């Protein structure tokens, strides 16, 4: 590992630590911290609900497409006699 990549790694750690400290200070602020935490919680909940709805819609769409493909394939295939 060369000297430049070590310096970049240290700078990344320092910047990451500063960002984490700023976020902690922002959320634990005694005046507006409760509101900020509630807002962040509400946004995360909303994002989770939207994601769940999108996944449900996509899974229903895929299931319906698969049923359609199966119906088309069964329509194209000749029926077999079980007696023969």
Secondary structure, 3 states (H helix, E strand, C coil): CCHHHHHHHHHHHHHHHHHHHHHHHHHCCCCCHHHHHHHHHHHHHHHHHHHHHHHHHHHHHHHHHHHHHHHHHHHHCCCCCCCC
